[in-house]
Structures are given as structure tokens and as C-alpha cells.
């Protein structure tokens, strides 16, 4: 699933993901910056080891038109749906 410089997970908003830290120690002199890098690298490593799935977005569409154009509008909406 990984392709190019980015994978499917990095290009879209991620939902339903949780992480558990098994061990760690941060002192008052440490900066949060290295911690964020470590978390980012850990996430990317986990994504490489799994099979990420990009779900198709679900949209609700409401259209108002005159009765004489209803067929054409429905055809356009269905054509856009089937082209994805």
C-alpha cells in the first residue's frame, strides 16, 4: 500500500488510531521536540508494518431543480459517483 514519497495514511486525516507507550523517561531539561520526532517515526514504522486502508468518503448531496431537469441532474450525480 505504500507508494511514492507518501503513503495513503499520511495524505489523509487519521481516525481511530491509538498508541500505548510502554516505557519512557523525560526530565525537566529535555525538550518536547525529540519526543515528537520519536512519536512521528514510531507512527510511520507502525504504518509500514500494517495494511492501511483508505476509506471512500461518504457524502450527502441535496439538489433542487425544475422537474424538467431532474433526469439530467440525477444522471450527472450518478456519473460522478461511478467515476470514483
Secondary structure, 3 states (H helix, E strand, C coil): CCECCECHHHHCCCCCCCCCCCCCCCCCCCCHHHHHHHHHHHHHHHHHHCCCCCCCCCCCCCCCCCHHHHHHHHHHHHHHHHCC
